[in-house]
């Protein structure tokens, strides 16, 4: 059972997210919070597997809560929720270890998939956010491409193969089928890539690959 904390300062939004998540047989909402401070307190007490946090809340906002959770509840995966399609803090959230970014107009199925992906150690971005992020990255910028390529030079040939498919948005299962390898083996490769590159999640790895010019 995936234990989830929901954080939003609007009770109606929290109720809606709870209803959607609890329609899934493998998800249990264990706590709610209406501020970033409450997120930190509730996470320390309930130890949720995944926290779905609104980025805009009074007092300590979602980004502040995300940063605090890195030390107070490092095992909790965080999905950021926002109603802003061009949210300027997306990159900051991902750099601080967020496992995904969803718009509040996402479908119920998308929300459930995102929670499951975060729980499984994958990253999830809504298609709109993905397009926005890739639009920010200019692989033609020579210095950025060189810096990214230098970081990727420590990877083995097989790790590069896995990296390219991560950058294409493939799941571990899809990568395994493409490379004719088992999913557990792919998980090991992904963990190794994250560790070597000092990345917190697959999104950071994908963006680094983009900067290096490994994907269009």
N, C-alpha and C positions, 0 to 999 in steps of 0.2 A: 504493500500500500504506500502510495506517495503522499507524504504529509506536507501540506501547503499552508502558508500564511498569506493572507490578502491584505494589502495596505492601500487605502485611498481615503481622502478626507470626505468623500461624498458617500453617505450610507447607501444610496440607491445603486451606485456603481459596485460597491462591495457586495451587495445582495445579488446583483446580476452575475458577477464573476463567481460567487459561491454557487449559485444555482447551476451555472454551466459546468463548473469543475466537478460538482458532486453528482452530476449526471453520468460521470465516468466511474465505472466500478472499481478502478484501481487508484482513485484519488480521494483523499480525505482532507477537508479544510479544518485545520486544528486551531487556527487563531485569526483574528482580524485586528487591524491597527488603523488609526486615523491620522497618524503623524510619523515622521521619521524616528522620533524619540521612542514612540510606542513600538515601532518595528524592532528596534534594538532590544528593548525590554522583553517583548514577546518572543523574539527569536532566542534570546538567552534562556528563557524559561521552557519553551515548547520544542526547541531544536528542530524546526521544520526542514524537510529536504529541499523544498523550493519556496522562495518568497516572490510573490507577484506584487511589485511596488510601483505605485504611481509616482512619476518623476516630480510632479508639482504638488507639494503639500505644505501647509503652514509650519513655521518654525524650521526644524531640521527637515530638509526636503528629501526626495528619493535618492538623489545623488549622495547627499550626506549620509543617509542611512546605509547605502551601498558601501561607502568607504568605511563606515564604522563596522559593518558586518565582516569585513575582511579580517579583523582582529578578534571580534567578539563571537562570531559564528562562522568561521572559515569554511565549514562543510556545507553551509546552506548555499544553494545555487540561486541566483537572482535574475528574474525577468523584469525589465523595466516596461512600464505601461504608460502611454502618453496619448493625448489627443492631437498633438502637434505633428503634422506631416513633415515639417522641415526642422525638427528639434535640433538646435545647435549643440546640445550636450550629449548626443548619441555617442560620439567618439570618446568623450571623457568617460562615459559610463562603461564602454567596452574596454577602455584602457584600465579601468579599475576592476575588471573582472566580471562584468555582467554577462550572463549566459544568453541573453537575447533582448530584443527590443520589439515590442508590439504596439500597434496603434489601437486605440480604443474602439475603432470601428471594425476590428478584425472579426472573423466568423467564430462561432463557438468551437467548431472543429479545430480551427487554427490555434485557439487558446489552449485547448487540450493537448494538441500535438506539441506545442511549445513547452508546456510543463513536462511532458514525458521526455522530450529531447533534453531539456536542462537536467532532469533527474538522471538521465543516462550518460551525462557528461558531454553532450553535444551542445552546440550553440544554435539559436534560432532567431532569425530576423524576418520580419514581415517583408514581402516582396518590395513594397514601397520604400522601406528603410534600406534594404539592400541596394536598390537602384540609387538612392541618395548617397550612400556611403561610397559606392564605386565611382560615382560622379565626382566625389571630392578628391579621389586618388588619381593623380596624373602620372601614369607610368613613363611618360616621355620626359619627365623632369630628370635630367642626367644625374644630379647628385643623389636624389632619392633612390633612383634605380641602382646606382653603384653601391650605396650603403646597404640596401636591401639584399642585393646579390652577394655582398660580402658576408652578411649574416647567414645566408642560406648555404654558403660554401662548406659549412661544417657537416651538412647532411650527406648521407650515403646516397647512392644512385636509387636504391629502392625507396628510401625516405623521400626523395624528390618525386618519385612516381606517385606516392601516397599524397604528398603535398599538392601536386597539381590537381588531383581529384577532389581533395578537400576544398581547394579554391574554386572548383566548379559547383560546389554546394552539395556534393554527394554525401550520403550517409555512410556509416561504417559498412553496413550490409552491401550497399551499392559498390563501394570501393573494393570490397572483398570479391564480389562477383566479377568486377572488371579486371582485377589482377589475379583472379583464380587463387585466392587465399581465404582462409577462414576469418570470420568476423572477430573472434578473440585475438587473432594475430594482428589484424588491422588496428584494433584497440591498443595493442602494445606499441605498434608503430606510431600511432597518433600521440600517445603519452610520451614517447621518446622524442618526437618532433617538438612538442610543446616544451619539454624540459630543455632541449638543446637550444631552442630559440628564445627561451625566457618569456614565452607567451602564456597568457592566462586561459585562453580558449581558442576554439577553432576559427572564430571570426578574425581575431588578431592575426592568426596564421594566414588566413585567406587574403587579408589586406596586405600583408607583407609579400605574399606571392604576387599579388597584383602590382605592387610597387616595383618588384623585381622584373616585371614584364613576362611572368610565366603564364598569364592568362589575359585575355582581351576583355 
